[in-house]
Amino acid sequence: MQLTEAYEQELIEQVQAGSDDALIKLCYFYRPLINNIKQKYFVRFYDDQDWDQDALIVCYQAAMSYEQNKGKFGSYFKIRLHNHAKSLLRYDMAYRRRAFAQATSLETAAAKGIEPLHQETIQLAEIPISEKFAELCTQLSDLEIKTLLIVLGVWHQEEVLQKLQIEQITLVRARSRLMQKMRKTLL
């Protein structure tokens, strides 16, 4: 059966009335357009079934919002499908997903003979942090404890400088010693 304007309009009205069969028939007539879009745009992890499903959804949305006095349905559906494909591309190519686009699965790497990178891993301490922190506090001088309180935000730097009547460089050195002891004890 050929798609005439009258038959197309009848299918659109049936889709608007809720007929699934009419939607499938309408999509069938626009299969060449859908195949053209599939070939034109590449979206990672999208196969033919995904494209067909999206085309069906876009066709449904187009049929529901189509107004006959504003032009032909084919043009309207084509524009909507192109816009949908561009939205999929924008989503897929977003900056935050670039790493996924360049990633290779372990199965693919094994099939191609690519060895995964072996990086050293840092083992976390198995001693509870509260015990380690208590051990750290016993190793600290009074000035280093006050510096720790500054780092934690309990005291302000100016307050400690005035109270102890020391220079800022002394506090900077105490902070450096504190950080070294923290790395040695906690990590």
C-alpha positions as CSV (number, residue, x, y, z in Angstrom):
1,M,0.0,0.0,0.0
2,Q,1.3,3.5,-0.9
3,L,1.3,6.3,1.5
4,T,-1.0,9.1,0.4
5,E,-1.8,12.3,2.2
6,A,-5.2,11.1,3.1
7,Y,-4.0,7.7,4.4
8,E,-1.2,9.4,6.3
9,Q,-3.7,11.8,7.9
10,E,-5.9,8.8,8.8
11,L,-2.9,7.0,10.4
12,I,-2.0,10.2,12.4
13,E,-5.6,10.5,13.6
14,Q,-5.6,6.9,14.7
15,V,-2.3,7.4,16.5
16,Q,-3.8,10.4,18.3
17,A,-6.7,8.2,19.2
18,G,-4.3,5.7,20.8
19,S,-3.8,3.0,18.1
20,D,-0.5,1.2,18.4
21,D,-0.9,-0.5,15.0
22,A,-1.4,2.8,13.2
23,L,1.9,4.1,14.8
24,I,3.8,1.0,13.6
25,K,2.3,1.4,10.1
26,L,3.2,5.1,10.1
27,C,6.8,4.3,11.2
28,Y,7.0,1.6,8.5
29,F,6.3,4.2,5.8
30,Y,9.2,6.3,7.1
31,R,11.6,3.5,7.4
32,P,14.0,4.9,4.7
33,L,14.2,8.2,6.6
34,I,14.9,6.3,9.9
35,N,17.6,4.2,8.2
36,N,19.2,7.4,6.8
37,I,19.4,8.9,10.2
38,K,20.9,5.7,11.6
39,Q,23.7,5.9,9.0
40,K,24.2,9.6,9.4
41,Y,24.7,9.7,13.2
42,F,26.9,7.4,15.3
43,V,26.0,7.2,19.0
44,R,28.2,5.0,21.1
45,F,26.4,1.8,22.4
46,Y,23.3,2.5,20.2
47,D,22.2,-0.4,18.1
48,D,19.5,-0.8,15.5
49,Q,16.9,-1.7,18.1
50,D,17.6,1.5,20.1
51,W,17.3,3.6,17.0
52,D,14.0,1.9,16.0
53,Q,12.6,2.4,19.5
54,D,13.6,6.0,19.6
55,A,12.2,6.6,16.1
56,L,8.9,5.0,17.2
57,I,8.8,7.3,20.3
58,V,9.7,10.4,18.2
59,C,7.1,9.4,15.6
60,Y,4.5,9.1,18.3
61,Q,5.4,12.5,19.8
62,A,5.3,14.0,16.3
63,A,1.9,12.5,15.5
64,M,0.5,13.8,18.8
65,S,1.7,17.3,18.3
66,Y,1.2,17.5,14.5
67,E,-1.1,20.1,13.0
68,Q,-2.1,19.6,9.4
69,N,-2.3,23.3,8.6
70,K,1.4,23.9,9.5
71,G,3.0,21.7,6.8
72,K,3.6,18.1,5.9
73,F,4.0,15.4,8.5
74,G,7.1,13.9,6.7
75,S,9.0,17.1,7.1
76,Y,7.9,17.6,10.7
77,F,8.9,14.0,11.6
78,K,12.3,14.4,9.8
79,I,13.1,17.5,11.7
80,R,12.1,16.0,15.1
81,L,14.1,12.8,14.4
82,H,17.2,14.9,13.4
83,N,16.9,17.0,16.5
84,H,16.5,13.9,18.7
85,A,19.7,12.4,17.1
86,K,21.6,15.6,17.7
87,S,20.4,15.6,21.4
88,L,21.7,12.0,21.7
89,L,25.0,13.1,20.3
90,R,25.3,16.1,22.6
91,Y,24.6,13.9,25.5
92,D,27.1,11.3,24.4
93,M,29.8,13.8,23.6
94,A,29.5,15.9,26.8
95,Y,32.7,16.8,28.5
96,R,32.0,14.7,31.5
97,R,31.6,11.5,29.4
98,R,34.7,11.9,27.3
99,A,36.6,9.4,29.4
100,F,33.9,6.8,28.6
101,A,34.3,7.4,24.9
102,Q,38.0,6.7,25.1
103,A,37.7,3.7,27.5
104,T,38.4,0.1,26.4
105,S,36.7,-2.8,28.2
106,L,38.9,-5.5,29.7
107,E,37.5,-8.1,27.3
108,T,38.3,-5.9,24.3
109,A,41.8,-5.3,25.6
110,A,42.4,-9.0,26.2
111,A,41.1,-9.8,22.7
112,K,43.5,-7.2,21.2
113,G,46.4,-8.4,23.3
114,I,46.6,-5.1,25.3
115,E,48.0,-5.5,28.8
116,P,46.2,-3.4,31.4
117,L,48.3,-0.9,33.3
118,H,49.5,-2.2,36.7
119,Q,49.6,0.5,39.2
120,E,50.7,0.2,42.7
121,T,47.9,0.4,45.2
122,I,48.1,2.0,48.6
123,Q,46.9,-0.3,51.4
124,L,44.8,1.5,53.9
125,A,45.8,1.2,57.5
126,E,43.9,-1.5,59.3
127,I,44.2,0.2,62.7
128,P,41.2,2.3,63.5
129,I,41.8,6.0,62.8
130,S,41.0,7.0,66.4
131,E,43.9,5.0,67.8
132,K,46.2,6.4,65.1
133,F,45.1,9.9,65.8
134,A,45.7,9.4,69.6
135,E,49.2,8.2,68.7
136,L,49.8,11.2,66.5
137,C,48.7,13.6,69.3
138,T,51.3,12.1,71.7
139,Q,54.1,12.9,69.2
140,L,53.1,16.5,68.7
141,S,54.6,19.5,70.5
142,D,52.4,22.2,72.0
143,L,52.9,24.5,69.0
144,E,52.1,21.6,66.6
145,I,48.9,20.9,68.5
146,K,47.9,24.6,68.3
147,T,48.7,24.4,64.6
148,L,46.5,21.4,64.2
149,L,43.7,23.3,65.9
150,I,44.2,26.1,63.3
151,V,44.1,23.5,60.4
152,L,40.9,22.0,61.8
153,G,39.4,25.5,62.0
154,V,39.0,25.5,65.8
155,W,41.3,28.5,66.3
156,H,42.3,31.4,64.0
157,Q,45.9,31.9,63.0
158,E,46.0,35.6,64.2
159,E,44.7,34.5,67.6
160,V,47.6,32.0,68.1
161,L,50.2,34.4,66.8
162,Q,49.1,37.0,69.3
163,K,48.7,34.6,72.2
164,L,52.1,32.9,71.8
165,Q,53.8,36.1,70.5
166,I,55.5,34.2,67.6
167,E,56.2,35.1,64.0
168,Q,54.2,33.7,61.1
169,I,57.2,31.8,59.7
170,T,57.4,29.8,63.0
171,L,53.7,28.8,62.5
172,V,54.4,27.8,58.9
173,R,57.3,25.6,60.0
174,A,55.2,24.0,62.7
175,R,52.5,23.3,60.1
176,S,55.1,21.6,57.9
177,R,56.3,19.4,60.8
178,L,52.6,18.6,61.6
179,M,51.9,17.5,58.1
180,Q,55.0,15.3,58.0
181,K,54.0,13.6,61.2
182,M,50.4,13.2,60.1
183,R,51.6,11.5,56.8
184,K,54.0,9.2,58.7
185,T,51.5,8.2,61.4
186,L,48.1,8.2,59.6
187,L,49.1,6.9,56.2
